[in-house]
């Protein structure tokens, strides 16, 4: 059971703790969303080459390059989401530290 003094101390917390905590939650949620999105883009499925390398080497190489292009595009999308997620993670870490400092200072 809390004493009266402990209850009074708890009610005297800075009014900034709740908005900073909510900001931390929102930015961390955004970061998690973008981390999830960065793992989502599957490479574009390419059909198997209709020719073998011995029949038509040029067509075979071209078909494989098109397949690699799909992987490259998926990696670019993933990298863009990773960058956004890293930024939101940094903002969340800063807000978390600010929440802690505001809580300590009150």
URVENJO-V378532 format. One record per backbone hydrogen bond with DSSP energy under -0.5 kcal/mol. CO is the residue of the C=O (numbers start at 1). NH is the residue of the N-H. Records with the same first field share a line. If there is no record, write none. Layout:
CO = NH  NH
//
This chain:
3 = 7
4 = 8
5 = 9
6 = 10
7 = 11
8 = 12
9 = 12
10 = 13
14 = 17
15 = 19
16 = 20
17 = 21
18 = 22
19 = 23
20 = 24
21 = 25
22 = 26
23 = 27
24 = 28
25 = 29
26 = 30
27 = 31
28 = 32
29 = 33
30 = 34
31 = 35
32 = 36
33 = 37
34 = 38
35 = 39
36 = 39
37 = 40  41
40 = 42
52 = 56
56 = 60
57 = 61
58 = 62
59 = 63
60 = 64
61 = 65
62 = 66
63 = 67
64 = 68
65 = 69
66 = 70
67 = 71
68 = 72
69 = 73
70 = 74
71 = 75
72 = 76
73 = 77
74 = 78
75 = 79
76 = 80
77 = 81
78 = 82
79 = 83
80 = 84
81 = 85
82 = 86
83 = 87
84 = 88
85 = 89
86 = 90
87 = 91
88 = 92
89 = 93
90 = 94
91 = 95
92 = 96
93 = 97
94 = 98
95 = 99
96 = 100
97 = 101
98 = 102
99 = 103
100 = 104
101 = 105
102 = 106
//
